[in-house]
Amino acid sequence: MTSTTPRGALPLAATLLTASVALYMALVALGNITDFGTNQEFVRHVLAMDTTFKDDDLMWRAVTNEGVQDAAYVLIIVWETAAALVLAYGTWLWARHDHPGARRFSTYGLLMVMLLFGAGFMAIGGEWFAMWQSQDWNGLDAALRVFVLSGVVLLVVHLPGTRTVGEVPQPSD
């Protein structure tokens, strides 16, 4: 066994799981680009808070300017696309057995996904804009699924068995 030969199935698992999240994010971004209007309406309703309980103590948070709503949606699509590209690059590095680089780029991409779905959709959308109150425009369950999936993949990427024989962990790993 040479120093670049991976041990066990964990590097393969990290590769395939990273690839799965990359594919998911690429399809989400592609869907939002090619069917722009569907999730544009979702973002507009969440930001406008027009299907919440309309509590006066919360409604001051509503963003009703369609230009601002659309800018937020475009930024989401750009972030999704960037995360997909970073994860695809991480997958490519896993396939090339560049485990330190693969781990680094997979981590960046997975954290991008977790920030979007955790901070963006669950915290800001769910709590700040009270998305949880909406019967029609509530994406919290979907956001949680993606957040948890990305977290599990992040853990697999950092398991000790994803290192190659002789690879010394770096402080940035």
N, C-alpha and C positions, 0 to 999 in steps of 0.2 A: 504494500500500500504506500503510495507516495503522499507527500504533504499536501497535495491538492485534491486527493480523493476524499469525497464526503463519506462520513460514517452514517450508516443507518438511513432510515426513510425520512427523518425530520427535514433535511434540506429539500427533498422532493415535496413534502407537505407544505413547507414555506413557499416554495415556488408556485404550487398549484393554488394555494389559498390566496396568495398575493395576486396571481393571475385572475382568480375569480372576482376579487374586489375590483381589480382594474377593468375587467369586462363589464361588471355591473355599472361602475361609474361611467364608462364609455357609452353604454346603452342609455343610461339616464341622461347624460349630456346630449347624445344624439336625438333622443326622444324630445327633449326640451327645445332643441334647435329646429327639428323638422316638424314638430307639432307645437310650435311656440305658444299658441293661444290657450291650450288646455291648462298648463300649469301657470301661465300668466294670470288667468282668472283666479287660480288658487292663491297665488301671492297677493293679488289685489284684494281679495276678500279677507285674507288673514290680516294684512296691514291696515285695511279700512275698519276692521273689527265690526263689520256690518251684520254678522250672524252670531255675535256674542250676546251676553245678557244685557248689554248696553248700560252698564253701571256707570253713573256719572263720575264716580271716583276713578274709573279706568279709561273712559272714552277720550280723555285728553291725549292719550298715547296714540290714538288712531292716526294713520297716515293716509290721507284721502287724495293727495296729489298723484294723478296717474303717471306723470313723468318720473316722480320719485319711486313709485311702485315698480315701474318698468325698469328703471335703473338698478333697483335692488335685484330684480329677477335676472337681468343680464349679468350682474356681478355673480350671482349664484351659478349661472351656466358657465361663466369663465372659470370659477373656482372648481366646479365639477370636472370640466375639461382638463384643467391643470392637474388635478388629483389623478385623473385617469392616466394622463401621460407620465406622471411621476411613478405611478404604480406599474405601468407597462415597462418603464425603464428598469424598475426594481426587479420585475419578473425576468427581463432579459439578462440582467446581471446574475440572478439566481441560476438561470439556464447556462450561463458561461462559467459557473462555479466561482464567481467573484463574490464570495459570501460577505466580506466586510462591506463592500459597496452595495450589494443587494440588500443587506440588513439596513443600511443607512437610508437608501432611497425608499425601501418599503416602509420604513418607519415614518419618513417625511410624508409619503402619500397617505398612509393610514391615519396619521395625525390630522392631515388636511380633511379627510373624510369625517373623522370623529369631531373635529371642530365645527364643520358644516352641520352635521346632523345633531350633535350634542349642544354646542353653544348656539348655533344658528337656529335650527328648527325646534329643538326641545326647549331651550332656555328663552331665547328671544321670541320665537314664534309662539311657543306653548305658554310661556308665563307672561312675558312683557305684553304681547298682543293677545293674550287670553285665548289662544287657539283651542285650548282644552274645553272651552265653553261652547264651541260650535259643533252642531250635529252634522253639518254639511262639509265644512272645510277644516277638518281635524286630521293632521298627518302625524300625530305623536306616536302611534303604534308603529307605523312604517319607519319613522326616524329612530325609534328605539331599536328596532330589529337591525338596521344598518349600523348603528352605533355599537351594539353588542357584537355583531359579526366582526366589525373592524377591530374591536378590542381583543377578541379571541385570536384573530389572525396576528395582531401585534404581539400577543403573548407567544404564539408559536414561533414567530420570526425571531424572538429573543431567547428561546429555549437553548440551553447549553449545547444540545445535540445538533444545532444548525451551524455550528462552527466546523471548519475543516480540521483534519488532523494536524497538529502543530500550530494552529492559529492561536495567537495570543490575543485575548480580549484587550481592546483599546479603551481608554477612559471615555471616549465618545460613543462607544458601543453601548 
